[in-house]
Structure formats: C-alpha cells, structure tokens
Amino acid sequence: MPIEVDPTTRRCTLIGDELRLEGAGPDIEIVTDEQLRMSVAILAGQRLPITEAEADALTVAGAVDSRRHLKSSAPGSVI
C-alpha cells in the first residue's frame, strides 16, 4: 500500500519506489489521470498513482478530491 494515514493527526505519507512524501491531508490533491485510468495523489508537486480505496482514505484525512469519473459512454472518453 503506497499510503499511510495517521487518523489522529491526519498526517499522510505517500510511498513510491524511490519516493516518500509526508504532509497534512489537506495538502494532498487527488486527481484522475485519464491516461492511467486511475487516481493520482499529488503532494509537493509529486504524483503517485493510488487505488480508489487509498483515494477514499486520503479524502477522509482531508485531501482535496478533484477526481472526475470517466465514462465509456461520454463523447471523447479514453475508456
């Protein structure tokens, strides 16, 4: 799991292969990456792909949820 959330302090850690970022929940933004077709957490300008369950955990910690739902029926959709 590439994230850790401390529910008491709402501090979050994003963990990648060669990346470990820590910050407050509200400092994290979650966006939809259309090319990856998944959510990405952004902290201090660094992007880390995450699962939807991890995205939900980050939003509980106060992360900004800027995800867009991709639909295969939408014109121009990448799905």
Secondary structure, DSSP 8 states (H G I E B T S, - for coil): --EEEETTTTEEEEE-SS-EEEEEGGG-EEEEETTTTEEEEEETTEEEEE-HHHHHHHHHTT-EEE-----TTSTT---
